[in-house]
Amino acid sequence: MTSRSLYQRLIPGDESANGSISEQARPHVPFNGLRQMTAETLQSVGDQVVNAKTVLPWLLSALGAPGAFVAFLVPIRESGSMLPQAAWAPRVRTRRERKWIWVAGATGQALATAGLALVAATASGWIAGVGVLASLAVFALARSLSSLAGKDVLGRTVPKGQRGQIKGVTTVASSAVALTLGLALRVWGGDSLGAGVLAALLGAAALAWAVAAVIFASIREPAGEVQAADADAGQPGWVAQSRDLWRDDSVFRRFVVARALLLVSALSPPFVVGLGIQQGQSGLSSLGLFVMAQGVAGLVGGRVFGRLADKSSRRLMIGAALAASSVIVAFLGLLRFPSVADTFWLAPATYLLLALVHVGTRLARKTYVVDIAEGDQRTQYVAVANTMMGVLLLAVGALTAALAVLGSEFALLLLAALGVAGAVVGRGLPEAGRG
C-alpha cells in the first residue's frame, strides 16, 4: 500500500482545500501527514509515561520523596511548557524550516526523560524529589519548543479539513498504547508498582522521543518567508508585541479567554478522584487504572472529535465546555444520594467522562488556533496564547486549590461555572474550519 492510499484511508479529505497550503507542499501532503502522525504518536506515548498527574506522583511515592514535591509536578509540567513560548516566537520566525525546532524539542524531552529514568533507578528520598523536579523542568522547557513549532509545521504542510483528523488519529493510536500499558501495569504491578519497572518505562519513553525526532526531521517542509534577525532592531520586544496582540486583535483575545475557561475539563478530574476516595472507592488509586482511563477516553474520542474539529472546532469547544460542566453538576448531584454515592462506579465513570470531554477540548482548541491564523501570525498566536495560559493556569489552579480547602465540591462548582462561561464566550468566536 502506498503512502498516498494509506493516508487517504486514515484521513479522508477534499483536495479542493489544498489551496490553504503552498504549491510546494501540496504534492507531499500524504508523506508529511503520515510522518507527523507517527512522530506525534510516539510523543504521545511518551506523555503517557511522563505524566505529572499519574506516573510521576506514583514514582515519587515509590522513591520515598516527601509529599511536598508532588504539589509542584503539574505546575512545572504545564506552566513550564507554556510560559516561555512568547519569548521563543521571535527566534522561531527567523527559521525558514520550523521542523528543526520541533526536533530540538523532542531531543530535549528524550534527554530529560532519560534523566528521570536515572533518578528512578538510583535515587531516593528528597534527592529523588529534587532530581524528578529538575528533570521535569528541563522536559517542560523542551516541550515548549515542540508545542510552538508543531502547529506551525502542521499548518504549512497539511490543508484545512485534515488537521483535526491527524490530531484525532494520533490520539487514537497513543490511547491504544496507553490502554495496553495500563493493563500491563495492572497485571504486573497492581497497587505495589516498584521504581524499577517505572525506570524501565521511562527509558522506553526516552527512546520513543528519540525515534520521533528522527521521523519528524524527514518531513518535507516548504521553506517559508522569514523575519530576518536584524529586523527586530528598533522593534518592540516580545512583551510589548504580546500586549499589542491582546489589545488590538479581538479574535485572539476572545480565543484566549475561551481557552482559559475551558480548563474545566483539565482541572476537575483530580477533585473527582479525591471525592471518590472519600466515598470509599479507593480502586482509582491504581496507576494502571488511571492510565487505562486516559487510554479509553482517547481511543473512543480521538477520531470522532478529530472529524468534528475539522467541521467546526468552534462548535466543538462550546459543546465540550457545556459537557464538562454538565458532568460535574450531575456528579455532585448524585453524591447527594447515599445509595448512589456509595456505588463503585460513580467516581470512575465521572473520571472517564471528563477525560473523554478533555480529548474533545484539546483537539478543538488546537485545530482552531491552526486554522484561524496564517503564516507567522499563527506562530505568534500559539506562542502568546500559550504563555498567557501558563499564567492563567497558575491563577486558576491557585484559586481552585484555595476553594478545595473548604471542600472539593466547592472547587468543582467553580470549574463548572467557568465551563458555562467558556461556552458563552466561545459563541462569539468566528468559524475557522470548513463549517
C-alpha positions in Angstrom: 0.0 0.0 0.0 1.4 3.4 -1.0 1.7 6.3 1.4 -1.0 8.1 -0.5 -3.5 5.3 -0.3 -2.8 4.7 3.4 -3.1 8.4 4.1 -6.4 8.7 2.3 -7.8 5.7 4.3 -6.8 7.3 7.5 -7.6 10.9 6.6 -10.4 11.3 4.0 -10.4 14.8 2.7 -11.3 17.1 -0.2 -8.3 18.1 -2.3 -10.1 21.4 -3.1 -8.9 22.5 0.4 -5.3 22.3 -0.7 -5.3 26.0 -1.5 -4.8 26.6 2.2 -1.1 25.5 1.8 1.6 26.4 -0.6 2.1 24.8 -4.0 5.4 23.3 -2.9 3.7 21.5 0.0 0.7 20.0 -2.0 2.4 17.0 -3.6 3.8 15.9 -0.2 0.7 16.0 1.9 0.4 12.2 2.4 4.1 11.8 3.0 4.2 14.6 5.5 0.9 13.7 7.2 1.9 10.1 7.9 5.2 11.3 9.4 3.6 13.8 11.6 1.1 11.2 12.8 3.9 8.8 13.6 6.1 11.3 15.3 3.3 12.8 17.4 2.0 9.3 18.3 5.4 8.4 19.7 5.5 11.7 21.6 2.0 11.0 23.0 3.1 7.5 24.0 5.9 9.1 25.9 3.5 11.6 27.5 1.6 8.6 29.0 4.7 7.7 30.9 5.9 11.2 31.8 2.5 12.1 33.3 2.5 14.6 36.1 -1.0 13.6 37.3 -0.4 9.8 37.4 3.0 8.2 36.9 5.3 10.9 38.4 3.4 11.1 41.7 3.5 7.3 41.9 7.2 7.5 41.2 7.9 10.0 44.0 5.9 7.8 46.4 7.9 4.7 45.3 11.2 6.6 45.8 10.2 7.8 49.3 10.3 11.5 48.3 8.5 14.0 50.7 4.9 14.6 49.8 5.5 18.3 49.2 7.3 17.5 46.0 4.0 16.2 44.4 2.4 19.6 44.7 5.0 21.0 42.2 4.6 18.4 39.5 1.6 19.8 37.5 2.6 23.5 37.7 6.1 22.8 36.5 4.9 20.5 33.7 2.1 22.6 32.4 3.2 26.2 33.0 6.9 25.4 32.3 5.9 24.3 28.7 3.7 27.4 28.1 5.3 30.4 29.7 8.5 30.6 27.5 6.7 30.4 24.2 6.1 34.1 23.6 9.8 34.7 24.2 10.8 31.9 21.8 8.5 33.1 19.0 10.7 35.9 17.6 13.6 33.4 17.1 11.3 30.8 15.6 10.1 33.3 13.0 13.7 33.7 11.8 13.7 30.0 10.7 12.8 29.0 7.1 12.1 25.4 8.2 10.4 25.1 11.6 10.6 21.3 11.8 14.1 21.6 13.3 12.6 23.5 16.3 10.3 20.5 16.9 13.3 18.1 16.5 15.3 20.1 19.1 12.4 20.0 21.5 11.9 16.2 21.1 15.6 15.7 21.6 15.4 17.7 24.8 12.5 15.7 26.0 14.3 12.5 25.3 17.3 13.6 27.4 15.1 14.8 30.3 13.2 11.6 30.3 16.4 9.6 30.4 17.3 11.8 33.4 14.0 10.8 35.1 14.9 7.1 34.4 18.3 7.6 36.0 16.7 9.2 39.1 14.2 6.3 39.3 17.0 3.7 39.2 19.5 5.3 41.6 18.0 7.9 44.0 15.6 8.0 46.9 14.1 10.5 49.4 14.5 14.2 48.9 17.3 13.7 46.5 14.9 11.8 44.2 12.4 14.6 44.6 14.8 17.3 43.5 16.0 15.1 40.6 12.5 14.5 39.4 11.5 18.2 39.5 14.8 19.3 37.9 14.4 16.8 35.0 10.7 17.7 34.6 11.7 21.4 34.4 14.1 20.6 31.5 11.4 18.5 29.9 8.8 21.3 30.1 11.2 23.8 28.5 12.0 21.4 25.7 8.3 20.7 25.2 7.6 24.4 24.7 9.7 24.3 21.6 7.8 21.3 20.1 4.5 22.8 21.0 5.3 26.1 19.3 6.8 24.6 16.2 4.4 21.6 15.7 1.3 23.6 14.9 3.3 25.8 12.6 4.6 22.8 10.6 1.1 21.2 10.5 -0.3 24.4 9.1 2.4 24.6 6.5 2.2 21.0 5.3 -1.4 19.8 5.7 -4.5 21.6 4.4 -7.6 22.7 6.3 -10.1 20.0 6.8 -7.4 17.4 7.6 -5.6 18.8 10.5 -8.1 17.9 13.2 -8.3 14.3 11.8 -4.5 14.0 12.0 -4.7 15.0 15.7 -7.5 12.5 16.1 -5.6 9.6 14.6 -2.7 10.5 16.8 -4.9 10.5 19.8 -6.4 7.1 19.0 -3.0 5.5 18.3 -1.4 6.8 21.5 -4.5 5.9 23.5 -4.4 2.3 22.3 -0.9 2.1 23.6 -1.9 3.7 26.8 -4.7 1.2 27.3 -2.2 -1.6 26.7 0.3 0.0 29.1 -2.4 0.4 31.8 -3.4 -3.3 31.5 0.2 -4.3 31.7 0.8 -2.2 34.8 -2.3 -3.6 36.5 -1.2 -7.2 35.8 2.5 -6.8 36.6 2.4 -4.2 39.4 -1.1 -3.9 40.8 -1.1 -1.4 43.6 2.6 -2.0 44.6 4.4 -1.0 41.4 8.1 -0.7 42.0 10.6 2.0 41.0 12.5 -0.4 38.8 9.5 -1.0 36.5 9.0 2.8 36.3 12.6 3.3 35.4 12.4 0.9 32.6 9.2 2.6 31.3 10.9 6.0 31.4 13.9 4.6 29.5 11.5 3.3 26.8 9.7 6.7 26.7 13.1 8.4 26.1 13.7 6.1 23.2 10.3 6.9 21.8 11.1 10.7 21.7 14.5 10.0 20.0 12.8 8.0 17.3 10.1 10.7 16.9 12.8 13.3 16.4 14.3 11.3 13.6 11.0 10.8 11.8 9.9 14.4 12.2 13.2 15.5 10.7 12.3 13.7 7.4 9.2 15.9 6.8 9.4 17.8 3.5 8.5 21.3 4.8 8.4 24.1 2.3 10.9 26.9 3.1 8.8 29.9 4.1 9.3 33.5 4.4 11.3 34.5 7.5 11.7 37.6 9.6 15.3 38.5 9.4 17.1 38.5 12.7 18.2 42.1 12.2 14.6 43.2 11.5 14.0 43.0 15.2 16.2 46.1 15.7 14.1 49.0 16.8 11.0 46.8 17.1 9.1 46.3 20.3 10.1 43.3 22.4 8.1 40.2 22.8 6.4 41.5 25.9 5.2 44.6 24.0 4.2 42.6 21.0 2.1 40.3 23.2 0.5 43.2 24.8 -0.3 44.8 21.5 -1.7 41.5 20.1 -4.0 41.2 23.2 -5.1 44.8 22.8 -5.6 45.0 19.1 -6.8 41.5 18.0 -10.3 40.8 19.3 -10.4 37.3 17.9 -7.2 36.3 19.6 -8.4 38.0 22.9 -11.7 36.1 22.8 -9.9 32.8 22.0 -7.5 33.1 25.0 -10.4 33.9 27.3 -12.4 30.9 26.0 -9.4 28.6 26.3 -8.8 29.7 29.9 -12.4 28.9 30.8 -12.1 25.5 29.1 -9.7 24.5 31.9 -12.7 22.9 33.5 -12.0 19.5 31.9 -8.3 19.7 32.7 -8.5 20.7 36.4 -11.6 18.8 37.6 -10.6 15.1 37.3 -8.2 15.2 40.4 -11.1 16.5 42.5 -13.4 13.8 41.3 -10.8 11.2 42.2 -10.4 12.8 45.7 -14.2 12.7 46.3 -14.3 9.1 45.0 -11.7 8.0 47.5 -13.6 9.8 50.3 -16.6 7.7 49.3 -14.5 4.6 49.7 -13.8 3.9 46.1 -10.0 3.6 46.5 -9.7 1.4 43.4 -8.9 4.5 41.5 -5.6 4.7 43.3 -4.2 2.1 41.0 -1.8 3.6 38.5 -2.8 1.0 35.9 -6.5 2.1 36.1 -5.5 5.8 35.7 -3.6 5.1 32.6 -6.3 2.8 31.2 -8.9 5.5 31.8 -6.9 8.0 29.7 -6.4 5.4 27.0 -10.1 4.5 26.8 -11.0 8.2 26.5 -8.6 8.9 23.7 -9.5 5.6 21.9 -13.2 6.4 21.9 -13.0 10.1 21.2 -9.9 10.7 19.1 -11.3 10.0 15.6 -14.8 11.3 16.3 -13.6 14.6 17.8 -10.9 15.0 15.2 -13.5 15.0 12.4 -15.8 17.3 14.4 -12.9 19.7 14.9 -12.4 19.9 11.2 -16.0 20.6 10.6 -16.2 23.3 13.3 -13.6 23.5 16.1 -15.6 26.4 17.5 -18.8 24.4 18.0 -16.7 21.6 19.5 -15.2 23.9 22.0 -18.6 25.1 23.0 -20.0 21.6 23.3 -17.1 20.3 25.3 -17.3 23.2 27.8 -21.0 22.5 28.4 -20.5 18.8 28.5 -17.8 19.1 31.2 -19.9 21.4 33.3 -22.9 19.0 32.9 -20.9 16.0 34.0 -19.6 17.8 37.1 -23.1 19.0 38.1 -24.5 15.5 37.6 -21.7 14.0 39.7 -22.3 16.5 42.5 -26.0 15.9 42.4 -25.6 12.1 42.5 -23.3 12.4 45.5 -26.3 13.7 47.5 -28.0 10.3 47.3 -26.2 7.8 49.6 -27.4 4.8 47.7 -25.7 6.1 44.5 -22.7 7.8 46.1 -21.6 4.5 47.7 -21.6 2.6 44.5 -18.3 1.5 43.0 -18.9 3.0 39.5 -19.8 6.7 40.2 -16.3 8.2 40.5 -14.7 6.1 37.9 -17.5 6.8 35.4 -17.3 10.5 36.0 -13.5 10.4 35.6 -13.8 8.7 32.3 -16.4 11.1 31.0 -14.3 14.1 31.9 -11.3 12.5 30.3 -13.3 11.9 27.2 -14.6 15.5 27.1 -11.0 16.7 27.6 -10.0 14.9 24.4 -12.6 16.9 22.5 -11.5 20.1 24.2 -7.8 19.7 23.3 -8.5 18.7 19.7 -10.9 21.6 19.3 -8.6 24.4 20.6 -5.5 23.0 18.8 -7.3 22.8 15.5 -8.9 26.2 15.9 -5.7 28.1 16.5 -4.0 26.4 13.5 -7.0 27.2 11.2 -7.7 30.7 12.4 -4.3 32.2 11.6 -1.8 32.0 8.7 2.0 32.1 8.5 3.9 33.9 11.2 0.6 35.1 12.7 -0.1 31.5 13.6 3.3 31.3 15.4 2.6 34.4 17.4 -1.0 33.3 18.2 0.3 29.9 19.5 3.2 31.4 21.4 1.4 34.3 23.1 -1.7 32.2 23.8 0.3 29.5 25.5 2.4 32.0 27.5 -0.8 33.7 28.8 -2.3 30.2 29.5 0.7 29.4 31.6 0.0 32.4 33.8 -3.8 31.8 33.9 -3.3 28.1 34.7 -1.3 29.1 37.8 -4.0 31.6 38.8 -7.0 29.2 38.3 -5.1 26.4 39.9 -4.3 28.5 43.0 -8.0 29.6 43.2 -9.4 26.1 43.0 -6.8 24.8 45.5 -7.9 27.5 47.9 -11.5 26.5 47.5 -10.6 22.9 47.9 -9.6 23.7 51.5 -13.3 24.2 52.1 -14.1 21.0 50.2 -13.6 19.6 46.7 -17.3 20.2 45.9 -16.7 24.0 46.0 -13.8 23.8 43.6 -15.8 21.6 41.2 -18.7 24.1 41.3 -16.4 26.9 40.4 -15.0 24.9 37.5 -18.5 24.0 36.3 -19.4 27.7 36.3 -16.3 28.5 34.3 -17.2 25.9 31.7 -20.6 27.5 31.1 -18.9 30.9 30.8 -16.5 29.4 28.3 -19.3 28.2 26.1 -20.8 31.7 26.2 -17.5 33.3 25.2 -16.9 30.7 22.5 -20.2 31.6 20.8 -18.7 34.9 19.9 -15.7 33.4 18.1 -15.7 33.3 14.2 -15.7 29.9 12.4 -12.3 28.7 11.4 -12.9 25.2 9.8 -14.8 24.0 6.8 -18.1 24.8 8.5 
